Every structure is written in C-alpha cells, then in structure tokens.
Amino acid sequence: MLKGTLIWEFGSRTMALTPEFARRLPLASPDPAAVDILDYRNQIVSPNRDTVYERLARSFQSTEPTVNLYTLKLASGGTAQVRSQSLWETDNGGTPARLVSTIEELTGHSRNELDDEFVERLIDLRFLAEKHGDPSYRGELDSMLQRVWRDRRND
C-alpha cells in the first residue's frame, strides 16, 4: 500500500517526501529530501491536476485540512488512486509557512470520485459555516451530511 508524507516549505522549489513514497514514484531525483516541484507535478495524472491545484490554492487561505483524491503514476508503470489530507502550518504571524500532506492509497471498494468530491465540499462548507454567526447554515449542512452518511451506510 502506498503511504507517505509530503512537506513543502512556502517559497521553496523542492519538496520532501518520506523515503518509501519517493521510491514508489518515478522521480528524476532519488533524494526524498529534495524532490523538484516539476518532478512531483508530473506524477499526477493529467485529468486530476487542475482539481488538485485548485484545492491546494483554496486550502492556502485557511488553516482547515483539505482532502484531495487523485491518481499518481508509479515507478513500476502502474497507477495508484490516492487520498491526501493537506494542512497549511502557519508562522507566528499567522501566514502559511509550510504545507504538510499525508497521502494514502485507496484500496478495496471505493466510491465514485464525484460522490467523494461532493462530500468533501460539504465538509469544507461546514468548516466555513462554523465560523459564521448564523447557526442556520450549520444546521442545513449538518442535515445534508447526516443524509449522506445514512445513505452510504445503507449501500
């Protein structure tokens, strides 16, 4: 099973990956402590690229975790469906300083990516609603999420 952590310091042109994760990806540099950003970007299968970058850009504006689903190309020639949870760590002034992503391969029965994306967007909205003064937004989103979880349990 593909698992690993990716760390990117804001403004840096390289990322650090856990050794096993770096070994499984077809990277130009074998050093997991200095993976060039272009190398990493080329490992995301094209149809997923825009979604991943758009979600990362949105996550930059909050300190809430962001979940992404995408396909990675592996050094073996195959691919792996993965889920990553990314969180911006901030400096003392509250400015995003480094991105930490925990990446894990999806195995077994997994739902349609569109369904997962919908649920993840609802969760993102729920975090935003928590910050809003009007509790009615939270109530509506909680009702939607409860319905989704109930439907998934009944499948």
C-alpha positions in Angstrom: 0.0 0.0 0.0 1.3 3.4 -1.0 1.6 5.8 2.0 3.7 8.8 2.7 4.1 12.4 3.7 4.9 15.3 1.5 6.2 18.6 3.0 6.7 21.8 1.1 8.1 24.9 2.7 6.4 28.0 1.2 8.7 29.7 -1.4 10.9 26.6 -1.8 11.4 25.0 -5.2 11.7 21.5 -3.7 9.6 19.2 -1.6 10.4 16.5 0.9 8.8 13.1 0.7 9.0 10.1 3.0 11.6 7.6 1.6 9.1 4.9 0.7 6.8 7.3 -1.0 9.7 8.8 -3.1 10.9 5.3 -4.0 7.5 4.4 -5.5 7.3 7.5 -7.7 9.2 7.9 -11.0 11.2 11.0 -9.8 14.3 12.5 -11.5 16.0 12.9 -8.1 16.2 9.8 -5.9 16.7 12.0 -2.8 13.4 12.2 -0.9 14.7 15.4 0.9 14.9 17.4 -2.4 12.2 16.5 -4.9 11.9 19.2 -7.5 8.4 20.6 -7.7 8.3 20.0 -11.5 9.2 16.3 -10.9 6.4 15.9 -8.4 3.8 17.8 -10.6 4.5 15.4 -13.5 3.5 12.4 -11.3 -0.2 13.5 -11.0 -2.3 12.1 -13.9 -3.4 15.0 -16.1 -7.2 14.9 -15.6 -6.6 15.3 -11.8 -4.1 18.1 -12.0 -6.4 21.1 -12.2 -8.6 19.9 -9.3 -5.6 19.2 -7.1 -4.1 22.7 -7.7 -7.4 24.4 -7.3 -8.0 22.7 -4.0 -4.5 23.4 -2.8 -4.9 27.1 -3.7 -8.1 27.2 -1.7 -6.5 25.5 1.3 -3.8 28.2 1.3 -6.5 30.6 2.5 -7.5 28.6 5.6 -5.9 26.5 8.3 -8.5 23.7 7.9 -7.4 20.4 6.4 -8.1 19.9 2.7 -8.8 16.4 1.2 -7.9 15.6 -2.4 -8.5 12.5 -4.5 -6.3 11.8 -7.5 -4.2 9.2 -9.3 -0.4 9.0 -9.1 1.8 7.4 -11.7 4.2 4.9 -10.0 7.7 4.0 -10.9 6.5 0.5 -11.7 4.5 1.9 -14.6 1.1 1.4 -12.8 -1.0 4.0 -11.1 -2.5 4.3 -7.6 -5.7 6.0 -6.5 -4.8 8.1 -3.5 -6.4 10.4 -1.0 -4.3 13.2 0.5 -5.1 15.3 3.5 -3.2 18.6 3.4 -2.8 21.3 6.0 -1.0 24.6 6.0 1.1 25.2 9.1 1.4 28.9 9.8 4.2 31.0 11.3 3.8 33.1 14.4 2.2 35.9 12.4 -0.5 33.5 11.0 1.0 33.4 7.5 1.0 30.0 5.8 4.6 28.7 6.0 4.6 25.0 5.0 2.2 22.5 3.5 2.1 19.0 5.1 0.2 16.3 3.1 -0.4 12.8 4.3 -1.0 10.6 1.3 -2.6 7.1 1.4 -3.6 4.7 -1.4 -7.3 3.9 -1.7 -7.8 0.1 -1.6 -10.8 -2.1 -1.8 -14.3 -0.8 -2.7 -14.2 3.0 -3.1 -17.0 5.3 -4.0 -17.3 7.3 -7.2 -14.8 10.2 -7.1 -17.7 12.6 -7.8 -19.5 11.4 -4.7 -16.4 11.8 -2.6 -15.7 15.2 -4.0 -19.3 16.3 -3.2 -19.0 15.1 0.4 -15.6 16.8 0.8 -17.1 20.1 -0.5 -19.9 19.8 2.0 -17.3 19.3 4.8 -15.4 22.3 3.6 -18.6 24.3 3.7 -19.3 23.0 7.2 -16.0 24.4 8.4 -16.9 27.8 6.9 -20.4 27.7 8.5 -18.8 27.1 11.9 -17.1 30.5 11.6 -20.3 32.2 10.5 -22.5 33.8 13.2 -25.8 32.4 11.9 -26.4 28.9 13.1 -28.9 28.1 10.4 -26.1 27.4 7.9 -24.6 24.9 10.2 -27.9 23.2 10.7 -28.6 22.9 7.0 -25.2 21.5 6.3 -25.4 19.1 9.2 -28.7 17.8 7.9 -27.2 17.2 4.4 -24.2 15.4 5.9 -26.3 13.2 8.0 -28.4 12.2 5.0 -25.2 11.4 3.0 -23.8 9.2 5.8 -27.2 7.5 6.3 -27.3 6.7 2.5 -23.8 5.4 2.5 -24.4 3.1 5.4 -27.5 1.7 3.6 -25.5 0.8 0.5 
